[in-house]
Amino acid sequence: MKLKHGGIKLSYKDKEKNKIINKDTLFCDYIEEVSRNVNIKEGKNSIEKILVDVYFKEGISTKELARNNFLPIPLITAIKREFIKCGLLIQDRGVRLTVMGRDYIENELGFKGLNKELYKKLLLEPWKDHKEIIEIKDEINEIFINRPQADVTIDQSKCTVDTAIKRAVLALINHALISKKILCVGDDDLVSIAISFLLKKLFADIRNCKTSVLVMDIDERILSYIKSWGEKEGLPISCEHIDFRRPIANKLKNSFDCFFTDPPYTLQGMNLFVSRGLQALKKENGIPIFLSYAHKSPDCDLAMQKCFIEMGLMVSEIIPTFNNYEGAAIIGNTGQMIILKTTSESRPLIEEDYKDAIYTGELNVTVRYYECKQCGKIIKIGVSESFKIIEDLKGNGCSSCRGKVFKMVERAKV
């Protein structure tokens, strides 16, 4: 007698051998089984990636698998042996999938209906302007143009369309896109939109896509805007209104496969946003964190990396000038991408309520004096003034003459 689950047939003998089939769903988590048997410190994500590598290149050698995954050949051999025992792989002129293995990858790991050629193109040449990438830019350009105005009081600065798409591709090449639960810890950059449109290009029928994206943000304007486009385009996005000064809800903890964040450019803000993201991640080794941050001085970078160590995070890669922004002259309109990975020692620095300042304007209080070009009136702008940002003043106009053009004449720290 045979039992069928997720397109994979298992005999009772197989059931006894694997012993991790849930009696209610009849689902067999082979990644978990192999992880337990091999006890790989790199994490379950590494084991899954090996199986996916075979899916994209049938007949791949053990040596190439080791090179692709930065793992020693004996460890790759041990993992391969476990998959062969499970019935997912065979050794035949290289490493190949069985019918059962292909079913598992497509139906359980979420690769069914994927445009494999586009996926492979993006893996090989991630930053090239492929035809499909240009099409995505054209599709989302208007969405980015019409997004809410940046609120500089909470350190918002809009990244460009190109940067948002590059971040989405970054998830793909780090095996953190297909069938993953992705979190955006703040998303005035609309990374969730870019990820979703990339998925629409990868899946002819988006209903086949098992990826989900959750946006957490304090700005209701951003959440409303993302939600409206998500509903209009049928995107796999959901939104939660969250003030990161408060701990995240228990229902969101230990749930996600990666997260993106572009936090306030203060050490306090970075620690808080990364800590909240860590609370939401699954408790596994090797989970990627995509942290966008301003280029800072060596002393600031050292202080930041000490925080990473305290949080038990490993710096996997730093890509200078990866991010480009609109109207963020204070950071030179560019920023670095820091890819962190979790370890067995990972933990958030901040778990409870946080009451201290986190935004640049709170920590470095500045008042700017603007002169109206029409009547010469001097108007103050700052976090404690009537106008917090110059855009507010321009929108309201000069109180004396309703002029709309202003020139900054002085800046003073309070």
Secondary structure, DSSP 8 states (H G I E B T S, - for coil): -EEEETTEEEEHHHHHHH--B-TTT--B-HHHHHHHHH--TT-HHHHHHHHHHHHHSTTB-HHHHHHHHT--HHHHHHHHHHHHHHTSEEESSSEEE-HHHHHIIIIISS-TTB-HHHHHHHHHSTTS--HHHHHHHHHHHHHHHTS----GGGT--EE-HHHHHHHHHHHHHTT-STT-EEEEES-TT-HHHHHHHHHHHHBSSGGG---EEEEEES-HHHHHHHHHHHHHHT-SEEEEE--TTS---GGGTT-BSEEEE---SSHHHHHHHHHHHHHHB-S-TT-EEEEEE----HHHHHHHHHHHHHTTEEEEEEEEEEEEEES-GGGTTEEEEEEEEE-TT---S--S---S--SHHHHS-EEEEEEETTT--EEEESTTSSBSSHHHHHHH--TTT----EEEEEEEE-
